[in-house]
Amino acid sequence: MIRNIDKKEIRTRIHKRIRRKLAGTSERPRLAIFRSVAHIYAQVIDDSKGVTLVSASSVDKAAKTNGGNVAAAKTIGKLVAERAKEKGVKQVVFDRGGYAYHGRVKALADAARAAGLEF
């Protein structure tokens, strides 16, 4: 019998494959994305120290977003870029988290670039 593989397991495999190839350093931390059906989350992580430097999500009160749609992703991308610049982070490594670079993930990345983060 052929075993059904759920979407989460496929995404996890892809994410592990991506994480083998990239890691955040002190000079260039990792911008990690997680998206659920209702919300989107972004973190700037220094993997060498194991510390989250900056985070933003559509759940934050400061974000003033309504859910996890493309408009919210743009707002979160801009917000995480502004917070990262306040901490002195100018360049990041983009970790799409196993998701396709399309829709909300692309909108967040483009907004972060427009706000001044370099990938």
Secondary structure, DSSP 4 states (H G I P E B T S, - for coil): -PPP--HHHHHHHHHHHHHHH----SSS-EEEEEE-SS-EEEEEEETTTTEEEEEEETT-TTT---SSSHHHHHHHHHHHHHHHHHTT--B-EEE-TTS-SSTHHHHHHHHHHHTT-B-
